[in-house]
Amino acid sequence: MRDESDRLDGLLDNQIDGALASYTPREPRPGLEQRILASVAAAEILPRHSTWNWRPVWTLAATAVLLAAVAIAVVSKSRQPEVAVVEHHPVAEAHRSPNPIAMQMNPAPGIQGHPARSRTAEAEVGETVAKARSGPMIPLNFAPIDVKPIAIVPIQIAVLN
Amino acid sequence: MPGTAGEDAQTTGTFAALVERHSRFVYRIALAVARNPADAEDAAQETFLQVYRGDRWKAIEDERGYLARVAWRLAVRRRKPRMLEQELPMEMEGELRSRETSPEQSAMDQQLEAWLHARIDALPEKLRQPLALAALGELKLVEIAGVLGLPEGTVRRRIHTARQKLKQDLLERKGGSHEG
């Protein structure tokens, strides 16, 4: 019985030893040494480049981008012409009152003006007109209109006797 | 500098000789642990790269022991989650057999070996690794203990335990029981 047990044990050991002998193949792929030496050589070259300090490079690049953006902004701003809206037209010049808008804003004595208008709004409008007159003039595309003064005829009321 | 090129050539030649002496051994150590030829080769390359850097290889007393420890550690890191089926391709298994047996017996042996390899892979790592390193046939028990960082008695006990588990699995497969 014991001999049978020992025999079986020996058989199992042989099978396990056979499996273990082939568990790890004996030979690697051909050329392993060359691949190892090549990888070591490549790894030794690469760190020399990776020790470069990239921070100054990024700083220079960022500075260049900023300068380019500023230059583009300056150039585009300098090309925009300053445009004025109003031109000194000869006909309008002849009939123009010193401050037509101010006259409309300030009606003659006895005539009621708009209760919502204020002197602040009048000043702003006056400033806007003054600014428009100060810049270069651009010809307007409409035909001149002869503005004739309106004759004011006093109303005569007949008195009946 | 005139001597630098000559020194570099000598250094390179000496390191190349080290690679030539131990590359196969390092690869097999890594393969026994990683169970994947690609990972094993990567671990072998990384082993020699680590040894080369800092000129450590010039000061090694026990080359085999040192390289085995480094390779084992790197292979353990690369070890992927284990599967019950074999990780080595079957064509590699077939190339290793050179027995003069009948085709039927050969097929049965192959099937049994494949099954046993799967059972070895399924062992807990603390049992499988000492067994696999011992199976290489290139390391003494004391060297295996040095690689694993364990006492020699612990390594011997774990190898015995692993073999007992495999025997039990074999008996269960055969449908019998082992009384000893």
Boltz contact constraints between the chains, C-beta under 6 A:
constraints:
  - contact:
      token1: [A, 5]
      token2: [B, 180]
      max_distance: 6.0
  - contact:
      token1: [A, 12]
      token2: [B, 167]
      max_distance: 6.0
  - contact:
      token1: [A, 12]
      token2: [B, 170]
      max_distance: 6.0
  - contact:
      token1: [A, 16]
      token2: [B, 163]
      max_distance: 6.0
  - contact:
      token1: [A, 16]
      token2: [B, 166]
      max_distance: 6.0
  - contact:
      token1: [A, 19]
      token2: [B, 113]
      max_distance: 6.0
  - contact:
      token1: [A, 19]
      token2: [B, 116]
      max_distance: 6.0
  - contact:
      token1: [A, 19]
      token2: [B, 117]
      max_distance: 6.0
  - contact:
      token1: [A, 20]
      token2: [B, 135]
      max_distance: 6.0
  - contact:
      token1: [A, 22]
      token2: [B, 96]
      max_distance: 6.0
  - contact:
      token1: [A, 23]
      token2: [B, 117]
      max_distance: 6.0
  - contact:
      token1: [A, 23]
      token2: [B, 135]
      max_distance: 6.0
  - contact:
      token1: [A, 24]
      token2: [B, 28]
      max_distance: 6.0
  - contact:
      token1: [A, 24]
      token2: [B, 31]
      max_distance: 6.0
  - contact:
      token1: [A, 24]
      token2: [B, 32]
      max_distance: 6.0
  - contact:
      token1: [A, 24]
      token2: [B, 136]
      max_distance: 6.0
  - contact:
      token1: [A, 25]
      token2: [B, 92]
      max_distance: 6.0
  - contact:
      token1: [A, 28]
      token2: [B, 27]
      max_distance: 6.0
  - contact:
      token1: [A, 32]
      token2: [B, 23]
      max_distance: 6.0
  - contact:
      token1: [A, 33]
      token2: [B, 19]
      max_distance: 6.0
  - contact:
      token1: [A, 33]
      token2: [B, 20]
      max_distance: 6.0
  - contact:
      token1: [A, 33]
      token2: [B, 23]
      max_distance: 6.0
  - contact:
      token1: [A, 36]
      token2: [B, 19]
      max_distance: 6.0
  - contact:
      token1: [A, 36]
      token2: [B, 23]
      max_distance: 6.0
  - contact:
      token1: [A, 36]
      token2: [B, 45]
      max_distance: 6.0
  - contact:
      token1: [A, 36]
      token2: [B, 48]
      max_distance: 6.0
  - contact:
      token1: [A, 37]
      token2: [B, 16]
      max_distance: 6.0
  - contact:
      token1: [A, 37]
      token2: [B, 19]
      max_distance: 6.0
  - contact:
      token1: [A, 39]
      token2: [B, 45]
      max_distance: 6.0
  - contact:
      token1: [A, 40]
      token2: [B, 48]
      max_distance: 6.0
  - contact:
      token1: [A, 40]
      token2: [B, 49]
      max_distance: 6.0
  - contact:
      token1: [A, 40]
      token2: [B, 52]
      max_distance: 6.0
  - contact:
      token1: [A, 43]
      token2: [B, 49]
      max_distance: 6.0
